[in-house]
Amino acid sequence: MNKSKSIILALTLAVTALFGFKQYEQVALKETMTVIVSNRGSSMLVNISIAGDKSSFVQKRIKAENKHDYSGALRIIKEHQDKGWQIKNSSYATSIEPDSDQDYYMYFFLER
């Protein structure tokens, strides 16, 4: 009888260990946003793509004081940060295409 009680106790502990603890947490889907800013002479073209439950794409043109004035684009990023978005990655790149001026791009990856 003592042996059967210890087997039942061991099985109970095993079942409790297997099912009593959360093995996998359900991860809430995060929304992601990609912002690409490119210079266009006296203006900046801002492309905003949001992926999550609903996806959207917005394109904005912002007036710039000079070719490297990204303050308007940074203002948009700040507005999104105020709404709970966090910058996870950013980059600055150039692209030289034949027979054209050099283009400058800023990339931002945000999440919430």
N, CA, C and O of each residue as an XYZ file, in Angstrom:
448
protein
N       0.817     -1.189      0.000
C       0.000      0.000      0.000
C       0.862      1.254      0.000
O       0.540      2.240     -0.662
N       1.931      1.210      0.728
C       2.828      2.349      0.805
C       3.455      2.643     -0.558
O       3.672      3.797     -0.925
N       3.745      1.554     -1.307
C       4.349      1.704     -2.628
C       3.368      2.356     -3.599
O       3.775      3.196     -4.402
N       2.089      1.990     -3.548
C       1.092      2.568     -4.443
C       0.838      4.039     -4.108
O       0.593      4.843     -5.007
N       0.894      4.394     -2.832
C       0.731      5.803     -2.442
C       1.884      6.647     -2.980
O       1.663      7.766     -3.443
N       3.098      6.133     -2.926
C       4.236      6.899     -3.436
C       4.189      7.005     -4.962
O       4.632      8.008     -5.520
N       3.659      5.982     -5.645
C       3.513      6.067     -7.113
C       2.469      7.123     -7.465
O       2.671      7.922     -8.379
N       1.353      7.124     -6.737
C       0.297      8.118     -6.972
C       0.825      9.520     -6.676
O       0.544     10.456     -7.425
N       1.572      9.669     -5.612
C       2.159     10.966     -5.266
C       3.142     11.425     -6.348
O       3.147     12.598     -6.720
N       3.956     10.526     -6.843
C       4.925     10.870     -7.893
C       4.205     11.267     -9.172
O       4.600     12.229     -9.830
N       3.144     10.532     -9.534
C       2.366     10.877    -10.727
C       1.673     12.235    -10.562
O       1.632     13.034    -11.498
N       1.138     12.483     -9.387
C       0.488     13.765     -9.123
C       1.474     14.925     -9.256
O       1.163     15.955     -9.854
N       2.661     14.739     -8.690
C       3.682     15.786     -8.809
C       4.121     15.982    -10.260
O       4.364     17.109    -10.690
N       4.223     14.892    -11.008
C       4.621     14.988    -12.416
C       3.570     15.735    -13.230
O       3.905     16.599    -14.041
N       2.296     15.402    -13.014
C       1.211     16.079    -13.732
C       1.155     17.548    -13.351
O       0.963     18.406    -14.212
N       1.320     17.845    -12.075
C       1.327     19.234    -11.621
C       2.481     20.005    -12.245
O       2.313     21.157    -12.647
N       3.637     19.385    -12.327
C       4.797     20.049    -12.925
C       4.591     20.298    -14.409
O       5.007     21.331    -14.932
N       3.951     19.353    -15.089
C       3.740     19.504    -16.532
C       2.680     20.541    -16.869
O       2.866     21.345    -17.782
N       1.572     20.527    -16.142
C       0.449     21.375    -16.502
C       0.219     22.548    -15.559
O      -0.584     23.431    -15.861
N       0.888     22.571    -14.460
C       0.669     23.615    -13.478
C       1.398     24.908    -13.796
O       1.027     25.967    -13.290
N       2.401     24.841    -14.605
C       3.181     26.025    -14.952
C       2.960     26.360    -16.411
O       2.754     25.474    -17.240
N       3.002     27.620    -16.712
C       2.891     28.036    -18.107
C       4.193     27.704    -18.813
O       5.253     28.227    -18.471
N       4.101     26.840    -19.788
C       5.305     26.520    -20.541
C       5.524     27.528    -21.653
O       6.657     27.904    -21.950
N       4.453     27.953    -22.253
C       4.555     28.892    -23.369
C       3.650     30.074    -23.080
O       2.449     29.919    -22.858
N       4.234     31.237    -23.087
C       3.439     32.435    -22.922
C       2.899     32.842    -24.275
O       3.611     32.796    -25.278
N       1.648     33.237    -24.299
C       1.127     33.736    -25.552
C       1.648     35.146    -25.732
O       1.404     36.029    -24.910
N       2.356     35.336    -26.805
C       2.968     36.626    -27.059
C       1.967     37.512    -27.800
O       1.392     37.114    -28.812
N       1.778     38.698    -27.281
C       0.907     39.646    -27.955
C       1.591     40.120    -29.231
O       2.781     40.434    -29.240
N       0.821     40.165    -30.290
C       1.391     40.620    -31.552
C       1.789     42.085    -31.437
O       1.024     42.922    -30.959
N       2.992     42.366    -31.881
C       3.470     43.741    -31.838
C       3.245     44.395    -33.181
O       3.314     43.754    -34.230
N       2.977     45.667    -33.126
C       2.880     46.445    -34.349
C       4.282     46.935    -34.691
O       5.058     47.291    -33.805
N       4.591     46.950    -35.949
C       5.879     47.477    -36.389
C       5.651     48.588    -37.400
O       4.680     48.588    -38.156
N       6.567     49.519    -37.386
C       6.498     50.650    -38.302
C       7.866     50.839    -38.947
O       8.896     50.807    -38.272
N       7.860     51.033    -40.241
C       9.070     51.349    -40.970
C       8.894     52.744    -41.547
O       7.890     53.038    -42.196
N       9.879     53.599    -41.305
C       9.853     54.961    -41.828
C      11.103     55.139    -42.675
O      12.220     54.933    -42.200
N      10.908     55.521    -43.926
C      12.028     55.797    -44.831
C      11.894     57.234    -45.299
O      10.881     57.624    -45.879
N      12.925     58.009    -45.042
C      12.935     59.426    -45.401
C      13.977     59.616    -46.491
O      15.125     59.200    -46.338
N      13.579     60.242    -47.587
C      14.531     60.503    -48.672
C      14.466     61.973    -49.060
O      13.408     62.600    -49.020
N      15.622     62.504    -49.436
C      15.672     63.902    -49.827
C      15.176     64.045    -51.259
O      15.441     63.198    -52.112
N      14.458     65.121    -51.505
C      13.954     65.445    -52.843
C      14.138     66.938    -53.079
O      13.166     67.684    -53.203
N      15.375     67.357    -53.139
C      15.660     68.786    -53.350
C      15.288     69.596    -52.136
O      15.888     69.442    -51.072
N      14.283     70.474    -52.288
C      13.892     71.340    -51.171
C      12.823     70.687    -50.293
O      12.223     71.355    -49.451
N      12.584     69.402    -50.481
C      11.602     68.716    -49.639
C      12.085     67.301    -49.328
O      12.993     66.776    -49.973
N      11.460     66.711    -48.338
C      11.748     65.338    -47.940
C      10.496     64.510    -48.197
O       9.377     64.954    -47.940
N      10.700     63.316    -48.701
C       9.601     62.381    -48.897
C       9.674     61.364    -47.763
O      10.684     60.682    -47.594
N       8.588     61.267    -46.983
C       8.537     60.366    -45.833
C       7.535     59.255    -46.134
O       6.349     59.516    -46.335
N       8.019     58.020    -46.164
C       7.176     56.842    -46.383
C       7.024     56.119    -45.054
O       8.011     55.721    -44.435
N       5.769     55.951    -44.616
C       5.491     55.312    -43.332
C       4.649     54.073    -43.595
O       3.553     54.161    -44.150
N       5.169     52.919    -43.194
C       4.466     51.656    -43.359
C       4.264     51.033    -41.986
O       5.218     50.860    -41.227
N       3.007     50.695    -41.669
C       2.680     50.091    -40.375
C       2.113     48.702    -40.624
O       1.216     48.521    -41.448
N       2.649     47.725    -39.899
C       2.160     46.347    -40.000
C       1.729     45.881    -38.618
O       2.415     46.122    -37.625
N       0.608     45.225    -38.569
C       0.070     44.706    -37.311
C      -1.258     44.072    -37.613
O      -1.401     43.370    -38.614
N      -2.253     44.313    -36.746
C      -3.599     43.800    -37.026
C      -4.112     44.377    -38.344
O      -4.735     43.682    -39.146
N      -3.839     45.646    -38.542
C      -4.191     46.320    -39.789
C      -2.916     46.915    -40.354
O      -2.090     47.435    -39.604
N      -2.748     46.847    -41.640
C      -1.568     47.423    -42.286
C      -1.959     48.710    -42.985
O      -3.076     48.854    -43.481
N      -1.012     49.648    -43.016
C      -1.274     50.904    -43.709
C       0.024     51.458    -44.277
O       1.119     51.112    -43.832
N      -0.124     52.313    -45.254
C       1.020     52.976    -45.874
C       0.634     54.427    -46.108
O      -0.413     54.721    -46.686
N       1.497     55.334    -45.648
C       1.265     56.767    -45.794
C       2.520     57.387    -46.382
O       3.639     57.011    -46.034
N       2.317     58.335    -47.271
C       3.443     59.059    -47.855
C       3.211     60.545    -47.609
O       2.149     61.083    -47.924
N       4.226     61.203    -47.038
C       4.124     62.635    -46.735
C       5.304     63.361    -47.369
O       6.408     62.822    -47.445
N       5.067     64.564    -47.813
C       6.137     65.419    -48.326
C       6.302     66.571    -47.339
O       5.331     67.238    -46.980
N       7.541     66.797    -46.905
C       7.840     67.807    -45.899
C       8.826     68.810    -46.489
O       9.802     68.433    -47.137
N       8.557     70.083    -46.255
C       9.477     71.120    -46.726
C      10.742     71.104    -45.877
O      10.683     70.985    -44.653
N      11.883     71.227    -46.546
C      13.170     71.229    -45.851
C      13.906     72.533    -46.143
O      13.802     73.084    -47.239
N      14.643     73.012    -45.161
C      15.422     74.237    -45.334
C      16.589     74.024    -46.292
O      16.929     74.909    -47.078
N      17.197     72.846    -46.219
C      18.283     72.506    -47.136
C      18.268     70.998    -47.373
O      17.410     70.287    -46.850
N      19.220     70.523    -48.162
C      19.234     69.123    -48.574
C      19.374     68.140    -47.409
O      18.956     66.988    -47.522
N      19.946     68.574    -46.316
C      20.176     67.681    -45.169
C      19.375     68.078    -43.937
O      19.767     67.767    -42.812
N      18.254     68.763    -44.143
C      17.404     69.177    -43.030
C      16.337     68.102    -42.791
O      15.323     68.053    -43.487
N      16.579     67.258    -41.813
C      15.656     66.167    -41.496
C      14.778     66.491    -40.288
O      14.153     65.589    -39.730
N      14.717     67.736    -39.879
C      13.974     68.089    -38.665
C      12.484     67.782    -38.794
O      11.861     67.370    -37.816
N      11.900     67.973    -39.970
C      10.486     67.649    -40.154
C      10.218     66.160    -40.007
O       9.220     65.759    -39.407
N      11.101     65.349    -40.551
C      10.956     63.895    -40.434
C      11.154     63.455    -38.982
O      10.437     62.583    -38.492
N      12.114     64.053    -38.308
C      12.349     63.708    -36.905
C      11.170     64.124    -36.031
O      10.888     63.485    -35.017
N      10.486     65.188    -36.422
C       9.284     65.621    -35.707
C       8.195     64.543    -35.823
O       7.484     64.267    -34.856
N       8.071     63.941    -37.007
C       7.093     62.855    -37.201
C       7.447     61.664    -36.318
O       6.566     61.069    -35.695
N       8.729     61.312    -36.260
C       9.175     60.208    -35.405
C       8.841     60.512    -33.946
O       8.366     59.636    -33.222
N       9.086     61.739    -33.516
C       8.805     62.148    -32.129
C       7.312     62.047    -31.823
O       6.929     61.626    -30.732
N       6.471     62.432    -32.781
C       5.022     62.321    -32.584
C       4.611     60.867    -32.362
O       3.765     60.578    -31.514
N       5.208     59.959    -33.120
C       4.898     58.546    -32.950
C       5.437     58.009    -31.622
O       4.804     57.160    -30.995
N       6.590     58.494    -31.198
C       7.126     58.084    -29.894
C       6.191     58.525    -28.778
O       6.011     57.804    -27.797
N       5.597     59.696    -28.919
C       4.646     60.175    -27.922
C       3.391     59.299    -27.864
O       2.676     59.302    -26.862
N       3.124     58.551    -28.939
C       1.976     57.639    -28.997
C       2.348     56.218    -28.580
O       1.539     55.301    -28.728
N       3.565     56.024    -28.060
C       3.956     54.718    -27.544
C       4.897     53.913    -28.425
O       5.290     52.810    -28.044
N       5.268     54.424    -29.581
C       6.199     53.721    -30.457
C       7.618     53.880    -29.926
O       7.974     54.928    -29.388
N       8.428     52.829    -30.081
C       9.827     52.872    -29.650
C      10.724     52.568    -30.844
O      10.461     51.645    -31.615
N      11.790     53.359    -30.986
C      12.751     53.106    -32.061
C      13.573     51.884    -31.695
O      14.194     51.841    -30.633
N      13.577     50.891    -32.573
C      14.368     49.681    -32.369
C      15.643     49.708    -33.200
O      16.636     49.080    -32.833
N      15.624     50.433    -34.317
C      16.792     50.498    -35.180
C      16.654     51.719    -36.081
O      15.543     52.137    -36.410
N      17.776     52.280    -36.472
C      17.765     53.390    -37.424
C      19.072     53.366    -38.202
O      20.067     52.788    -37.763
N      19.048     54.005    -39.364
C      20.232     54.007    -40.206
C      20.182     55.216    -41.138
O      19.126     55.810    -41.357
N      21.329     55.560    -41.670
C      21.469     56.651    -42.623
C      22.288     56.103    -43.782
O      23.357     55.531    -43.569
N      21.804     56.269    -44.988
C      22.505     55.683    -46.134
C      22.464     56.629    -47.324
O      21.637     57.539    -47.388
N      23.366     56.399    -48.256
C      23.396     57.159    -49.501
C      23.299     56.186    -50.666
O      23.637     55.008    -50.548
N      22.837     56.698    -51.773
C      22.744     55.895    -52.982
C      23.177     56.755    -54.152
O      22.648     57.846    -54.366
N      24.135     56.263    -54.899
C      24.594     56.998    -56.074
C      24.153     56.220    -57.304
O      24.611     55.105    -57.554
N      23.259     56.830    -58.059
C      22.817     56.226    -59.305
C      23.487     56.956    -60.457
O      23.758     58.152    -60.352
N      23.760     56.263    -61.551
C      24.386     56.922    -62.705
C      23.531     58.083    -63.208
O      22.304     57.991    -63.255
N      24.176     59.145    -63.573
C      23.523     60.343    -64.139
C      22.521     60.996    -63.203
O      21.532     61.560    -63.672
N      22.738     60.939    -61.911
C      21.846     61.631    -60.978
C      22.647     62.137    -59.794
O      23.783     61.727    -59.560
N      22.019     63.044    -59.052
C      22.639     63.534    -57.824
C      22.623     62.424    -56.787
O      21.898     61.437    -56.912
N      23.437     62.611    -55.767
C      23.476     61.631    -54.692
C      22.216     61.764    -53.842
O      21.832     62.870    -53.460
N      21.581     60.640    -53.549
C      20.393     60.631    -52.699
C      20.777     60.183    -51.297
O      21.661     59.345    -51.118
N      20.100     60.753    -50.306
C      20.341     60.424    -48.904
C      19.057     59.852    -48.314
O      17.966     60.352    -48.590
N      19.185     58.816    -47.510
C      18.034     58.145    -46.914
C      18.246     57.951    -45.413
O      19.350     57.659    -44.953
N      17.170     58.120    -44.675
C      17.157     57.769    -43.254
C      16.112     56.684    -43.085
O      15.005     56.777    -43.616
N      16.481     55.644    -42.333
C      15.584     54.534    -42.073
C      15.322     54.438    -40.569
O      16.228     54.605    -39.753
N      14.073     54.168    -40.226
C      13.711     53.971    -38.818
C      12.830     52.730    -38.732
O      11.947     52.530    -39.566
N      13.071     51.905    -37.730
C      12.219     50.757    -37.444
C      11.696     50.956    -36.028
O      12.473     51.018    -35.075
N      10.374     51.056    -35.894
C       9.737     51.292    -34.599
C       8.816     50.133    -34.260
O       8.376     49.392    -35.139
N       8.531     49.988    -32.972
C       7.687     48.892    -32.494
C       6.862     49.369    -31.308
O       7.283     50.229    -30.534
N       5.674     48.783    -31.191
C       4.871     49.012    -29.969
C       3.996     47.838    -29.682
O       3.254     47.846    -28.701
